[in-house]
Amino acid sequence: MAGRRWTRVLTDVRPLRVSAPYRRLFVGNTISQLGQQMTAVTVAVQVYALTDSSFAVGLLGIFGLVPLVGFGLYAGSIADAVDRRLLAIIASSGSWSVSLVLAAQAFLGNTHVWVIYLCIAVQAACFATSSPARNAMIPRLLPAELLPAAGALNAASFNLGFTVGPLLGAVLISWGGFEVAYTVDALTFTATLYALFRLPAMPPTPGSPRAGLRSVRDGLGFLRRSPNLRMTFVLDLCAMVFAHPRALFPALAYKVYGGGATTVGVLQAAPAVGALVAFVVSGWVSRVRLHGVAIVLSILVYGAAVGAVGLAPALWAGVLFLAVSGAADSVSSAFRNTVLQVAAPDELRGRLQGVFIVVVAGGPRAGDFLLGSVGEATTERLALVLGGLACIVGVLVAVAVQRSFLSYDARHPTP
């Protein structure tokens, strides 16, 4: 009896058992995510070392945001019109090439921050192209009833990399410099390419429209007519634009906590540690029916936790609150992914995943710029408090405008 109770609480790993292609994709993405998060912390530390400015670190978000918006929407229409596997392979190869360039500029002793900004822009364009295709594949690899569990697994894959990657990146920076950290990223990224090559073909469904602006407009038109899907994007933007603390981590580590690169890695990893803890006990996710309520509550907790970081008296307290924020964001992500994958028809999944990538990846980059700018103009602590409050207010206003989202029922999914 006790064993059955634990089974209901612990992580549901059935997607990994029932689908070998999904399992390969999951493992490949997890390994490459480790390298990507090493690069994320390495880029932030390198830019801060070159400029001594949180604003300059925040600009990384802008250089990543613009290509994400431009390429994400159009790439989603391409993903609905061509073989999704082939598109993901081509775009991921581009991301791998950028990893090689970042390693090369570090080996050559680059001191021009614009080189790094340019690499981030190209990398964001490649990511915006590959991610809609990869995410739109998952509903073809798994039965619908396993998609919530797959959402939790995918969030765990991201957060495992987010936990180990920054810490390993900080260690590698201290041991061998920026060039070593970038080189390890380039090596680990080959795992994603291998997984993609092993997937079956993913041709477009019969009757899918040709890629183009009209196709993009059709996808956006469907989103306008889909209040529940639209609400998941709005709520995520409240969290990521107003209360994404990443751009403040270098300044917090060096100025507030008196640490260095290792402290940056600890701060970067803390949200992912909380997310992994939430993942371990995520067996309950598949049994929740009111996904809208779950999303709203988890984002409110996220905003409160980020604001509390600004009030934390010491490093350990800040790390604890960041872990809580990561756990809440992980829960929100699992349910938001499920709403998108279940409520959207297959012929539109690429385009809607394109919008999803613009929001999920673009929101944090806009948040980097916003909080980096506020931190530069005021203090890092005040920026965190204001960001957390803005997130909470934004969520409450959005729910007040569209109260029907709280009634979203997974048994009867409607976009």
URUR-V110999 format. One line per field, one symbol per residue. phi: phi as a letter, one per 20 degrees, with the letter a starting at -180 (. if undefined). psi: psi as a letter, one per 40 degrees, with the letter a starting at -180 (. if undefined). A space follows every 10 residues. Layout:
phi: ???
psi: ???
This chain:
phi: .fffffffef gedggfeecf ffffffffff fffgfffffg ffffffffff dlbffffffg fffefgffff effffffffe dcffffffff ffffffffgf fffffffemg ddffffgfff ffffffffee fgfffffgfe ecfgfefgff ffffffgfff ffefgfffff ffffecnfff ffffffffff fffffffeff fcfffgnfff fqffffffff ffffecffff fffffffgff feceegfefg fgfeeedmdb fffgffffeg fffffffffg degfgfefee ffffffffff fgffffffgf effbgfffff ffffffffff fgfgffffgf feeefgfdff fffffgfgff efgffffgff fffffffdcf ffffffffff ffffffffff fcffffegdf fcfcf
psi: dddddddddi hheddddehd dddddddddd dddddddddd dddddddddd dfhddddddd dddddddddd ddddddddde eihddddddd dddddddddd dddddddefh ehdddddddd dddddddddd dddddeddee eiideedddd dddddddddd dddddddddd dddddeiddd dddddddddd dddddddeii igiiiheiii iadddddddd ddddegdddd dddddddddd ddfhedeedd ddddddefaa dddddddddd dddddddddd fededeehdg dddddddddd dddddddddd eheidddddd dddddddddd dddddddddd ddehideedd dddddddddd dddddddddd dddddddbid dddddddddd dddddddddd dgdddeehhd dghh.
